[in-house]
C-alpha cells in the first residue's frame, strides 16, 4: 500500500455560499476494506485526574467534554471528521513533509480531531487544544490497520465554526495556522500555507534555521520550507471548481463535489476508496440549528447523506456502529494488527449489497440509485424547511432523526 491517497475537505463562506450559511464538506479516503462508523457521544463530566485512552496512548482528561458526532475508522479512537454541539466542525488530512512523521506511537492526527471537538467550543479554541496537545504528546503511529508496515503522516486540519475557519498545518510539534472568514477554501494532502500566517509555533523559525532550511534573510514560506521535493499533488483545480460556481454554494453543491470521481475528489482506486463523507451547514444566524449530513458508508456517489442535529436527547444509532471487541481487539493488543476482525456494521452490510447491484446490473442499479437519491432529496428538503423556519426545531422530533434515516435506508435495501 502506497502513501496517503488524495483526500479533500472544503469550506465556503457567504456570499460564496447561499442564504448566510457556512458550508463544510469532507471525503475520507482510506484503505478500501476499512469500515467507518458514525458515533454520537453525549456531553460528559469527568472525575479529576482521570485519563482518556486514545488510539495508542492515554492522556489527562478534562473536567467536561462536549457532545460530538463523528465519522471514524472503526479500529481507532479518534475521528476523520465530525462536529460538536457548539457548531464546530473539524477534518484531518494526512500530509507528507521533508521531515518524516514519527513511527513512535503518540497521538494520531485523528485523535486530535476528536480531542479538538470534545474540548473546543469555537474553531479557535479547538485549534488551541490541538496545538497544546501536539506540544505535550507529539504525533505519530500507524495510520492504517496494517501489521506489515507503519504508515505514519504529518497532519493538516480544517477547523470551522459559524464565524470563521482555521487551516492548521503541522510537522512534528511545529505548526502554522491561517484564519479564513470569506470565500472558499480547500485543504488536501499537501502543505498549502505559504507566507500568510495568523498564528505559528513560537520556536518554528529558529528550528528551521537550525536545520539550514531557511536563512532568515528572505520571507518565510512554510510550505516551501517543509514540502518534500517530489510533492506534485495540486488542490488548486478542485478549489477552482468551487470558485467558478455561477450560483452560490449550497449543501447540494458540496454533495455533488464530493461525488466527483472524474475530478479525483471521490477516490475509487485499487487500494483506496472514499470510505465515508460528511457535509455540514452552519447558519450564521444563531437561532438556526447546525445540520450535519453523514453517509456512514463508502463511495458518496452511491451513498445517502443523512441529516443529524444536536439536541439534548439524541437517540443512539447502533446500526451505524461497528462491533466492539474490547481488550481483545487486535488493534489494542501488542504486537498490533495480527488479525483483522469483521468490523462491518449493519448499515455497512446493507450498503454492500446495494453497491454491488449498482456496479453490476445496469437497469436495476440505475433504479436503485434513483430511489436512493430521492430519499436523500426528501431529507434535504425537510432540513431546508427547518433552516427557513423562524422557530428552532422541536427536540423531540429531531432527536431520532439520524436513527430514523439509517433505519429507513437499511429497510429500503432489504
C-alpha positions as a Markdown table, in Angstrom:
| # | Residue | x | y | z |
|---|---|---|---|---|
| 1 | Unk | 0.0 | 0.0 | 0.0 |
| 2 | Unk | 1.4 | 3.4 | -1.0 |
| 3 | Unk | 1.2 | 6.7 | 0.9 |
| 4 | Unk | -1.8 | 8.8 | 1.6 |
| 5 | Unk | -4.3 | 9.0 | -1.3 |
| 6 | Unk | -5.7 | 12.3 | -2.5 |
| 7 | Unk | -8.2 | 13.4 | 0.2 |
| 8 | Unk | -10.1 | 16.7 | 0.4 |
| 9 | Unk | -12.0 | 18.9 | 2.8 |
| 10 | Unk | -13.7 | 22.2 | 1.9 |
| 11 | Unk | -15.4 | 25.3 | 3.4 |
| 12 | Unk | -17.4 | 28.0 | 1.8 |
| 13 | Unk | -18.4 | 31.3 | 3.4 |
| 14 | Unk | -21.1 | 33.8 | 2.4 |
| 15 | Unk | -21.6 | 35.4 | -0.1 |
| 16 | Unk | -20.0 | 32.4 | -2.0 |
| 17 | Unk | -22.4 | 30.2 | -0.1 |
| 18 | Unk | -26.1 | 30.7 | -0.1 |
| 19 | Unk | -28.5 | 32.2 | 2.5 |
| 20 | Unk | -25.9 | 33.1 | 5.1 |
| 21 | Unk | -24.8 | 29.5 | 5.5 |
| 22 | Unk | -21.2 | 28.3 | 6.1 |
| 23 | Unk | -20.9 | 25.0 | 4.2 |
| 24 | Unk | -18.3 | 22.4 | 5.2 |
| 25 | Unk | -17.5 | 19.1 | 3.4 |
| 26 | Unk | -15.1 | 16.3 | 3.6 |
| 27 | Unk | -14.3 | 13.0 | 1.9 |
| 28 | Unk | -12.3 | 10.4 | 3.9 |
| 29 | Unk | -10.1 | 8.4 | 1.5 |
| 30 | Unk | -8.9 | 5.3 | 3.3 |
| 31 | Unk | -7.9 | 1.7 | 2.6 |
| 32 | Unk | -10.7 | 0.0 | 0.5 |
| 33 | Unk | -11.6 | -2.6 | 3.1 |
| 34 | Unk | -11.7 | -0.3 | 6.1 |
| 35 | Unk | -15.0 | 0.2 | 7.8 |
| 36 | Unk | -16.0 | 3.7 | 9.0 |
| 37 | Unk | -18.7 | 4.1 | 11.7 |
| 38 | Unk | -20.7 | 7.1 | 12.7 |
| 39 | Unk | -21.0 | 7.5 | 16.5 |
| 40 | Unk | -22.6 | 10.1 | 18.8 |
| 41 | Unk | -21.1 | 10.8 | 22.2 |
| 42 | Unk | -23.1 | 13.0 | 24.7 |
| 43 | Unk | -21.5 | 15.8 | 26.7 |
| 44 | Unk | -20.0 | 14.3 | 29.9 |
| 45 | Unk | -18.4 | 15.3 | 33.2 |
| 46 | Unk | -15.2 | 13.6 | 34.2 |
| 47 | Unk | -13.5 | 13.0 | 37.6 |
| 48 | Unk | -10.4 | 14.9 | 38.4 |
| 49 | Unk | -7.1 | 13.3 | 37.4 |
| 50 | Unk | -8.9 | 10.8 | 35.2 |
| 51 | Unk | -7.4 | 9.6 | 31.9 |
| 52 | Unk | -8.7 | 9.2 | 28.4 |
| 53 | Unk | -7.4 | 6.3 | 26.3 |
| 54 | Unk | -6.7 | 7.4 | 22.8 |
| 55 | Unk | -5.7 | 5.1 | 19.9 |
| 56 | Unk | -2.2 | 4.4 | 21.2 |
| 57 | Unk | -1.6 | 6.4 | 24.4 |
| 58 | Unk | -3.6 | 7.7 | 27.4 |
| 59 | Unk | -3.6 | 11.4 | 28.3 |
| 60 | Unk | -5.2 | 13.5 | 31.0 |
| 61 | Unk | -8.9 | 14.0 | 30.7 |
| 62 | Unk | -10.6 | 17.4 | 31.1 |
| 63 | Unk | -13.4 | 18.2 | 33.6 |
| 64 | Unk | -16.1 | 18.4 | 30.8 |
| 65 | Unk | -16.3 | 17.2 | 27.2 |
| 66 | Unk | -18.8 | 18.5 | 24.6 |
| 67 | Unk | -21.3 | 16.3 | 22.8 |
| 68 | Unk | -19.9 | 15.2 | 19.5 |
| 69 | Unk | -21.0 | 13.3 | 16.3 |
| 70 | Unk | -18.0 | 11.7 | 14.5 |
| 71 | Unk | -17.2 | 9.6 | 11.5 |
| 72 | Unk | -14.3 | 7.3 | 12.4 |
| 73 | Unk | -12.3 | 4.3 | 11.2 |
| 74 | Unk | -13.8 | 1.6 | 13.4 |
| 75 | Unk | -10.5 | 0.3 | 14.7 |
| 76 | Unk | -9.2 | 3.5 | 16.3 |
| 77 | Unk | -10.3 | 6.0 | 18.9 |
| 78 | Unk | -10.1 | 9.3 | 17.0 |
| 79 | Unk | -12.1 | 10.6 | 14.1 |
| 80 | Unk | -11.5 | 11.5 | 10.4 |
| 81 | Unk | -14.2 | 14.2 | 10.7 |
| 82 | Unk | -17.1 | 15.4 | 12.8 |
| 83 | Unk | -18.9 | 18.1 | 14.6 |
| 84 | Unk | -19.8 | 19.2 | 18.2 |
| 85 | Unk | -22.8 | 20.7 | 19.9 |
| 86 | Unk | -21.4 | 24.2 | 19.5 |
| 87 | Unk | -21.3 | 24.1 | 15.7 |
| 88 | Unk | -17.6 | 23.3 | 15.4 |
| 89 | Unk | -16.5 | 21.0 | 12.6 |
| 90 | Unk | -13.1 | 19.5 | 12.1 |
| 91 | Unk | -11.5 | 17.4 | 9.4 |
| 92 | Unk | -8.0 | 16.0 | 9.2 |
| 93 | Unk | -5.7 | 15.3 | 6.2 |
| 94 | Unk | -2.5 | 13.3 | 6.3 |
| 95 | Unk | 0.3 | 15.2 | 4.6 |
| 96 | Unk | 3.9 | 14.4 | 3.7 |
| 97 | Unk | 6.8 | 16.7 | 4.5 |
| 98 | Unk | 10.6 | 16.8 | 4.1 |
| 99 | Unk | 10.8 | 15.7 | 7.8 |
| 100 | Unk | 9.3 | 12.2 | 8.1 |
| 101 | Unk | 6.5 | 11.6 | 10.5 |
| 102 | Unk | 7.4 | 9.6 | 13.6 |
| 103 | Unk | 6.5 | 6.0 | 13.7 |
| 104 | Unk | 6.7 | 6.1 | 17.5 |
| 105 | Unk | 3.2 | 5.7 | 19.0 |
| 106 | Unk | 1.8 | 9.0 | 20.1 |
| 107 | Unk | -1.4 | 10.9 | 19.2 |
| 108 | Unk | -2.7 | 10.3 | 15.7 |
| 109 | Unk | -4.0 | 13.3 | 13.7 |
| 110 | Unk | -7.4 | 11.6 | 14.0 |
| 111 | Unk | -7.1 | 11.5 | 17.8 |
| 112 | Unk | -6.5 | 15.3 | 17.7 |
| 113 | Unk | -9.6 | 15.8 | 15.6 |
| 114 | Unk | -11.8 | 14.1 | 18.3 |
| 115 | Unk | -10.0 | 15.9 | 21.2 |
| 116 | Unk | -10.5 | 19.3 | 19.5 |
| 117 | Unk | -14.2 | 18.6 | 19.1 |
| 118 | Unk | -14.6 | 17.4 | 22.6 |
| 119 | Unk | -12.7 | 20.3 | 24.2 |
| 120 | Unk | -13.2 | 23.3 | 21.9 |
| 121 | Unk | -16.4 | 25.5 | 21.8 |
| 122 | Unk | -15.1 | 27.5 | 18.8 |
| 123 | Unk | -12.8 | 26.7 | 15.9 |
| 124 | Unk | -10.0 | 28.8 | 17.5 |
| 125 | Unk | -10.5 | 27.1 | 20.9 |
| 126 | Unk | -10.2 | 23.7 | 19.1 |
| 127 | Unk | -7.1 | 24.8 | 17.4 |
| 128 | Unk | -5.5 | 25.9 | 20.7 |
| 129 | Unk | -6.4 | 22.5 | 22.1 |
| 130 | Unk | -4.8 | 20.6 | 19.2 |
| 131 | Unk | -1.5 | 22.6 | 19.2 |
| 132 | Unk | -1.2 | 22.3 | 23.0 |
| 133 | Unk | -1.6 | 18.5 | 22.9 |
| 134 | Unk | 0.8 | 18.3 | 20.0 |
| 135 | Unk | 3.4 | 20.1 | 22.0 |
| 136 | Unk | 2.8 | 17.9 | 25.1 |
| 137 | Unk | 2.4 | 14.5 | 23.5 |
| 138 | Unk | 3.6 | 14.7 | 19.8 |
| 139 | Unk | 2.1 | 12.9 | 16.8 |
| 140 | Unk | 3.0 | 9.5 | 15.5 |
| 141 | Unk | 2.0 | 5.9 | 14.9 |
| 142 | Unk | 0.4 | 3.8 | 12.3 |
| 143 | Unk | -2.5 | 5.4 | 10.4 |
| 144 | Unk | -3.6 | 2.1 | 9.0 |
| 145 | Unk | -4.7 | -1.2 | 10.5 |
| 146 | Unk | -1.7 | -2.9 | 8.9 |
| 147 | Unk | 0.8 | -5.2 | 10.6 |
| 148 | Unk | 3.1 | -5.4 | 7.6 |
| 149 | Unk | 4.4 | -1.8 | 7.8 |
| 150 | Unk | 3.9 | 1.5 | 9.6 |
| 151 | Unk | 2.2 | 4.3 | 7.6 |
| 152 | Unk | 2.8 | 7.5 | 9.5 |
| 153 | Unk | 2.0 | 11.0 | 8.4 |
| 154 | Unk | 2.1 | 14.6 | 9.4 |
| 155 | Unk | -1.3 | 16.3 | 9.7 |
| 156 | Unk | -3.3 | 19.2 | 8.3 |
| 157 | Unk | -6.7 | 20.3 | 9.7 |
| 158 | Unk | -9.6 | 22.4 | 8.7 |
| 159 | Unk | -11.5 | 23.8 | 11.7 |
| 160 | Unk | -14.7 | 25.6 | 11.1 |
| 161 | Unk | -17.5 | 27.3 | 13.1 |
| 162 | Unk | -20.3 | 29.7 | 12.2 |
| 163 | Unk | -18.0 | 32.7 | 12.0 |
| 164 | Unk | -14.6 | 31.6 | 10.9 |
| 165 | Unk | -12.3 | 28.8 | 9.8 |
| 166 | Unk | -8.7 | 27.9 | 10.5 |
| 167 | Unk | -6.3 | 26.0 | 8.3 |
| 168 | Unk | -3.8 | 24.3 | 10.6 |
| 169 | Unk | -0.7 | 22.5 | 9.2 |
| 170 | Unk | 1.7 | 20.6 | 11.4 |
| 171 | Unk | 5.1 | 19.0 | 11.1 |
| 172 | Unk | 6.1 | 17.1 | 14.3 |
| 173 | Unk | 5.3 | 19.6 | 17.1 |
| 174 | Unk | 5.7 | 22.6 | 14.8 |
| 175 | Unk | 2.7 | 24.3 | 13.2 |
| 176 | Unk | 1.3 | 27.3 | 11.4 |
| 177 | Unk | -2.3 | 28.4 | 11.0 |
| 178 | Unk | -4.3 | 30.8 | 8.8 |
| 179 | Unk | -7.7 | 32.3 | 9.7 |
| 180 | Unk | -10.4 | 32.3 | 7.0 |
| 181 | Unk | -13.6 | 34.4 | 7.1 |
| 182 | Unk | -14.6 | 34.7 | 3.4 |
| 183 | Unk | -14.5 | 32.8 | 0.1 |
| 184 | Unk | -13.9 | 29.1 | -0.4 |
| 185 | Unk | -11.0 | 27.0 | 0.8 |
| 186 | Unk | -9.8 | 23.5 | 0.0 |
| 187 | Unk | -7.4 | 21.5 | 2.2 |
| 188 | Unk | -5.8 | 18.3 | 0.8 |
| 189 | Unk | -2.7 | 16.1 | 1.2 |
| 190 | Unk | -0.1 | 18.8 | 0.7 |
| 191 | Unk | 1.1 | 21.7 | 2.7 |
| 192 | Unk | -0.6 | 24.8 | 1.4 |
| 193 | Unk | 0.2 | 27.6 | 3.8 |
| 194 | Unk | 2.9 | 29.9 | 2.5 |
| 195 | Unk | 3.7 | 33.4 | 3.8 |
| 196 | Unk | 0.2 | 34.4 | 5.3 |
| 197 | Unk | 0.2 | 33.0 | 8.8 |
| 198 | Unk | -2.0 | 34.3 | 11.6 |
| 199 | Unk | -0.5 | 32.1 | 14.2 |
| 200 | Unk | 2.5 | 29.8 | 14.5 |
| 201 | Unk | 4.7 | 27.8 | 16.9 |
| 202 | Unk | 6.9 | 30.2 | 18.8 |
| 203 | Unk | 10.1 | 28.3 | 18.0 |
| 204 | Unk | 9.3 | 27.4 | 14.4 |
| 205 | Unk | 11.6 | 29.8 | 12.7 |
| 206 | Unk | 14.5 | 29.2 | 15.0 |
| 207 | Unk | 14.1 | 25.5 | 14.4 |
| 208 | Unk | 14.2 | 25.7 | 10.5 |
| 209 | Unk | 17.2 | 28.0 | 10.7 |
| 210 | Unk | 19.0 | 25.5 | 12.9 |
| 211 | Unk | 18.3 | 22.8 | 10.2 |
| 212 | Unk | 19.7 | 25.0 | 7.5 |
| 213 | Unk | 16.3 | 25.1 | 5.7 |
| 214 | Unk | 15.9 | 28.9 | 5.9 |
| 215 | Unk | 18.5 | 31.6 | 6.2 |
| 216 | Unk | 16.2 | 34.2 | 7.8 |
| 217 | Unk | 17.1 | 36.7 | 5.1 |
| 218 | Unk | 14.2 | 36.0 | 2.8 |
| 219 | Unk | 10.4 | 35.9 | 3.6 |
| 220 | Unk | 9.4 | 32.8 | 5.5 |
| 221 | Unk | 7.3 | 30.4 | 3.4 |
| 222 | Unk | 6.1 | 27.4 | 5.4 |
| 223 | Unk | 5.1 | 25.1 | 2.6 |
| 224 | Unk | 8.3 | 26.0 | 0.6 |
| 225 | Unk | 10.4 | 25.1 | 3.6 |
| 226 | Unk | 8.7 | 21.9 | 4.6 |
| 227 | Unk | 7.2 | 20.4 | 1.4 |
| 228 | Unk | 9.1 | 17.3 | 0.0 |
| 229 | Unk | 10.7 | 17.9 | -3.4 |
| 230 | Unk | 8.5 | 15.3 | -5.1 |
| 231 | Unk | 5.2 | 16.7 | -3.9 |
| 232 | Unk | 3.2 | 17.4 | -7.1 |
| 233 | Unk | -0.4 | 17.0 | -5.9 |
| 234 | Unk | -2.4 | 20.1 | -6.7 |
| 235 | Unk | -5.5 | 21.1 | -4.8 |
| 236 | Unk | -6.0 | 24.2 | -6.9 |
| 237 | Unk | -8.0 | 22.6 | -9.7 |
| 238 | Unk | -10.6 | 21.4 | -7.1 |
| 239 | Unk | -10.7 | 24.8 | -5.4 |
| 240 | Unk | -11.1 | 26.5 | -8.7 |
| 241 | Unk | -14.2 | 24.4 | -9.5 |
| 242 | Unk | -15.8 | 25.8 | -6.4 |
| 243 | Unk | -14.6 | 29.3 | -7.1 |
| 244 | Unk | -16.2 | 29.2 | -10.6 |
| 245 | Unk | -19.7 | 28.3 | -9.3 |
| 246 | Unk | -22.0 | 30.7 | -11.0 |
| 247 | Unk | -24.6 | 30.3 | -8.3 |
| 248 | Unk | -24.0 | 30.4 | -4.5 |
| 249 | Unk | -22.7 | 27.2 | -3.0 |
| 250 | Unk | -25.4 | 25.0 | -1.3 |
| 251 | Unk | -25.5 | 21.7 | 0.5 |
| 252 | Unk | -26.3 | 20.1 | -2.8 |
| 253 | Unk | -23.3 | 21.8 | -4.4 |
| 254 | Unk | -21.0 | 20.4 | -1.8 |
| 255 | Unk | -22.5 | 16.9 | -2.0 |
| 256 | Unk | -22.1 | 16.9 | -5.8 |
| 257 | Unk | -18.5 | 18.0 | -5.4 |
| 258 | Unk | -17.8 | 15.1 | -3.0 |
| 259 | Unk | -19.3 | 12.7 | -5.6 |
| 260 | Unk | -16.9 | 13.9 | -8.3 |
| 261 | Unk | -14.9 | 10.9 | -9.4 |
| 262 | Unk | -13.7 | 12.4 | -12.7 |
| 263 | Unk | -12.1 | 15.3 | -10.9 |
| 264 | Unk | -10.5 | 13.0 | -8.3 |
| 265 | Unk | -12.4 | 14.3 | -5.3 |
| 266 | Unk | -14.1 | 10.9 | -4.8 |
| 267 | Unk | -11.4 | 8.3 | -4.6 |
| 268 | Unk | -12.0 | 4.8 | -6.1 |
| 269 | Unk | -8.7 | 3.0 | -6.8 |
| 270 | Unk | -7.3 | -0.4 | -6.4 |
| 271 | Unk | -6.0 | 0.3 | -2.9 |
| 272 | Unk | -8.1 | 3.2 | -1.7 |
| 273 | Unk | -11.7 | 4.3 | -1.6 |
| 274 | Unk | -13.7 | 7.2 | -0.2 |
| 275 | Unk | -14.9 | 5.2 | 2.8 |
| 276 | Unk | -17.2 | 8.0 | 4.3 |
| 277 | Unk | -18.3 | 11.6 | 3.7 |
| 278 | Unk | -19.8 | 14.5 | 5.6 |
| 279 | Unk | -21.4 | 17.8 | 4.7 |
| 280 | Unk | -22.3 | 20.4 | 7.4 |
| 281 | Unk | -24.3 | 23.6 | 7.2 |
| 282 | Unk | -23.6 | 26.2 | 9.9 |
| 283 | Unk | -26.1 | 29.1 | 9.8 |
| 284 | Unk | -24.5 | 32.4 | 10.8 |
| 285 | Unk | -27.9 | 33.2 | 12.5 |
| 286 | Unk | -27.5 | 31.8 | 16.0 |
| 287 | Unk | -31.2 | 30.9 | 16.4 |
| 288 | Unk | -30.9 | 28.4 | 13.5 |
| 289 | Unk | -29.5 | 24.9 | 14.1 |
| 290 | Unk | -26.4 | 23.5 | 12.5 |
| 291 | Unk | -27.2 | 20.4 | 10.4 |
| 292 | Unk | -24.7 | 17.7 | 9.6 |
| 293 | Unk | -25.1 | 15.1 | 6.9 |
| 294 | Unk | -23.2 | 11.8 | 7.3 |
| 295 | Unk | -23.0 | 8.8 | 4.9 |
| 296 | Unk | -21.5 | 6.2 | 7.2 |
| 297 | Unk | -20.9 | 4.1 | 4.0 |
| 298 | Unk | -18.3 | 4.1 | 1.2 |
| 299 | Unk | -18.4 | 5.9 | -2.1 |
| 300 | Unk | -20.6 | 9.1 | -1.8 |
| 301 | Unk | -21.7 | 8.6 | -5.4 |
| 302 | Unk | -23.5 | 5.5 | -4.2 |
| 303 | Unk | -24.4 | 6.6 | -0.7 |
| 304 | Unk | -27.1 | 8.6 | 1.0 |
| 305 | Unk | -26.2 | 11.8 | 3.0 |
| 306 | Unk | -28.4 | 11.5 | 6.2 |
| 307 | Unk | -29.1 | 14.5 | 8.4 |
| 308 | Unk | -28.2 | 14.9 | 12.1 |
| 309 | Unk | -29.0 | 17.8 | 14.5 |
| 310 | Unk | -27.6 | 18.2 | 18.1 |
| 311 | Unk | -30.3 | 18.2 | 20.8 |
| 312 | Unk | -30.4 | 17.1 | 24.4 |
| 313 | Unk | -31.8 | 13.6 | 23.8 |
| 314 | Unk | -30.1 | 12.1 | 20.7 |
| 315 | Unk | -31.2 | 8.5 | 20.0 |
| 316 | Unk | -28.1 | 6.2 | 19.6 |
| 317 | Unk | -27.7 | 4.5 | 16.3 |
| 318 | Unk | -26.2 | 1.1 | 16.9 |
| 319 | Unk | -26.8 | 0.0 | 13.2 |
| 320 | Unk | -24.2 | 2.5 | 12.1 |
| 321 | Unk | -21.7 | 1.4 | 14.8 |
| 322 | Unk | -19.2 | -1.4 | 14.4 |
| 323 | Unk | -18.9 | -4.4 | 16.8 |
| 324 | Unk | -16.8 | -3.7 | 20.0 |
| 325 | Unk | -14.1 | -6.2 | 20.7 |
| 326 | Unk | -12.9 | -4.6 | 24.0 |
| 327 | Unk | -9.4 | -5.6 | 25.2 |
| 328 | Unk | -9.3 | -8.4 | 22.7 |
| 329 | Unk | -9.3 | -6.0 | 19.8 |
| 330 | Unk | -6.2 | -6.8 | 17.6 |
| 331 | Unk | -5.7 | -3.0 | 17.3 |
| 332 | Unk | -5.2 | -2.8 | 21.1 |
| 333 | Unk | -3.1 | -5.9 | 21.8 |
| 334 | Unk | 0.7 | -5.8 | 21.1 |
| 335 | Unk | 2.0 | -6.7 | 18.7 |
| 336 | Unk | -0.8 | -4.9 | 17.0 |
| 337 | Unk | -2.9 | -5.8 | 13.9 |
| 338 | Unk | -2.1 | -9.6 | 13.9 |
| 339 | Unk | -5.7 | -10.2 | 12.8 |
| 340 | Unk | -8.4 | -8.2 | 11.1 |
| 341 | Unk | -11.8 | -8.8 | 12.7 |
| 342 | Unk | -15.0 | -8.2 | 10.8 |
| 343 | Unk | -15.9 | -4.6 | 11.7 |
| 344 | Unk | -18.8 | -4.2 | 9.4 |
| 345 | Unk | -21.9 | -2.7 | 11.0 |
| 346 | Unk | -25.5 | -3.3 | 9.9 |
| 347 | Unk | -25.7 | -0.2 | 7.7 |
| 348 | Unk | -22.4 | -1.1 | 6.0 |
| 349 | Unk | -23.5 | -4.7 | 5.3 |
| 350 | Unk | -26.8 | -3.5 | 3.7 |
| 351 | Unk | -25.0 | -0.9 | 1.7 |
| 352 | Unk | -22.5 | -3.6 | 0.4 |
| 353 | Unk | -25.5 | -5.3 | -1.3 |
| 354 | Unk | -26.7 | -2.0 | -2.8 |
| 355 | Unk | -23.2 | -1.1 | -4.1 |
| 356 | Unk | -22.9 | -4.5 | -5.8 |
| 357 | Unk | -26.2 | -4.0 | -7.5 |
| 358 | Unk | -25.3 | -0.6 | -8.7 |
| 359 | Unk | -22.0 | -1.8 | -10.1 |
| 360 | Unk | -23.2 | -5.0 | -11.8 |
| 361 | Unk | -26.8 | -4.6 | -13.0 |
| 362 | Unk | -27.4 | -1.5 | -15.2 |
| 363 | Unk | -31.1 | -1.3 | -15.1 |
| 364 | Unk | -31.7 | -2.4 | -11.5 |
| 365 | Unk | -28.7 | -0.4 | -10.4 |
| 366 | Unk | -30.0 | 2.8 | -12.0 |
| 367 | Unk | -33.4 | 2.3 | -10.5 |
| 368 | Unk | -31.8 | 1.7 | -7.1 |
| 369 | Unk | -29.6 | 4.8 | -7.3 |
| 370 | Unk | -32.5 | 7.0 | -8.4 |
| 371 | Unk | -34.6 | 5.8 | -5.4 |
| 372 | Unk | -31.6 | 6.5 | -3.1 |
| 373 | Unk | -31.3 | 10.0 | -4.4 |
| 374 | Unk | -35.0 | 10.6 | -4.0 |
| 375 | Unk | -34.7 | 9.5 | -0.3 |
| 376 | Unk | -31.8 | 11.9 | 0.1 |
| 377 | Unk | -33.7 | 14.7 | -1.6 |
| 378 | Unk | -36.6 | 14.3 | 0.8 |
| 379 | Unk | -34.2 | 14.7 | 3.7 |
| 380 | Unk | -32.5 | 17.8 | 2.2 |
| 381 | Unk | -35.9 | 19.4 | 1.6 |
| 382 | Unk | -37.1 | 18.7 | 5.2 |
| 383 | Unk | -33.9 | 20.3 | 6.5 |
| 384 | Unk | -34.3 | 23.4 | 4.3 |
| 385 | Unk | -37.7 | 23.9 | 5.9 |
| 386 | Unk | -36.1 | 23.8 | 9.4 |
| 387 | Unk | -33.4 | 26.3 | 8.3 |
| 388 | Unk | -36.0 | 28.7 | 6.9 |
| 389 | Unk | -38.3 | 28.5 | 9.9 |
| 390 | Unk | -38.4 | 31.3 | 12.4 |
| 391 | Unk | -38.6 | 28.8 | 15.2 |
| 392 | Unk | -36.0 | 26.2 | 16.3 |
| 393 | Unk | -36.9 | 22.6 | 15.7 |
| 394 | Unk | -38.7 | 20.5 | 18.3 |
| 395 | Unk | -36.1 | 18.4 | 20.0 |
| 396 | Unk | -38.5 | 15.5 | 20.3 |
| 397 | Unk | -38.9 | 15.5 | 16.6 |
| 398 | Unk | -35.2 | 15.6 | 15.6 |
| 399 | Unk | -33.6 | 13.6 | 18.4 |
| 400 | Unk | -34.1 | 10.4 | 16.5 |
| 401 | Unk | -33.5 | 12.0 | 13.0 |
| 402 | Unk | -30.3 | 10.1 | 12.1 |
| 403 | Unk | -31.6 | 6.9 | 13.7 |
| 404 | Unk | -34.7 | 7.0 | 11.5 |
| 405 | Unk | -32.8 | 7.8 | 8.3 |
| 406 | Unk | -30.4 | 4.9 | 8.9 |
| 407 | Unk | -33.3 | 2.6 | 9.7 |
| 408 | Unk | -35.2 | 3.6 | 6.6 |
| 409 | Unk | -32.1 | 3.1 | 4.4 |
| 410 | Unk | -31.5 | -0.4 | 5.7 |
| 411 | Unk | -35.2 | -1.4 | 5.3 |
| 412 | Unk | -35.1 | 0.0 | 1.8 |
| 413 | Unk | -32.0 | -2.1 | 0.8 |
| 414 | Unk | -33.7 | -5.3 | 2.2 |
